[in-house]
Amino acid sequence: MYEQEVAKLQGARITLENQALSLESATVNIEVFKTVEQGTKAMKGLRGNIDADRVDDLMDDMAEEKDTADQISEAISRPAQDMFDDDELLNELAELEELELDEKLLTPPIPTNPNTISNNNNNVISNNNNNNVISNDNNNVIPNTVFEMPQVPTNNIQNNVINTNETEEDIALRELQNSMLA
């Protein structure tokens, strides 16, 4: 009989412990529910009136703008790639070398006296004692600069070419150019 009472008490104790665990679990569930509910309300407040469709539309618009920007960037960078064509560069180099050769062939011969050089204005450039000076026909000594610059024309440049196919705009442009040169 004692054993039966002990078994009953143990059964009641287990029942009470189960009930306490159930109450604790229910309390935890209610707290979790309230917390989730508050989090949901906070998320709704933060989200405002943004929904998945608006986000998808925004992402599509952003992808389209990125594609447009990439196309613009590609279009801008494309001429730079075409600008440095090897064949064109080689042709241009050949033309420059030909011009340089023509220029060498057209330059006057080097004078026999290394101390004097005559330029186009009948001035004599003397290189005596490493002092470069220029003297003109009047024996005025003019110091030579480091750079030999061409002489500037002093008379007005006239455009005597008459084109019979000129329009009124071409004539007006020519007259404007002539007035600017005067």
Secondary structure, 3 states (H helix, E strand, C coil): CHHHHHHHHHHHHHHHHHHHHHHHHHHHHHHHHHHHHHHHHHHHHHHCCCCHHHHHHHHHHHHHHHHHHHHHHHHHHHHHHHHCCHHHHHHHHHHHHHHHHHHHHHCCCCCCCCCEEECCCCCEEECHHHCCEEECCCCCEEECCCCCCCCCCCCCCCCCCCCCCCCHHHHHHHHHHHHHHC
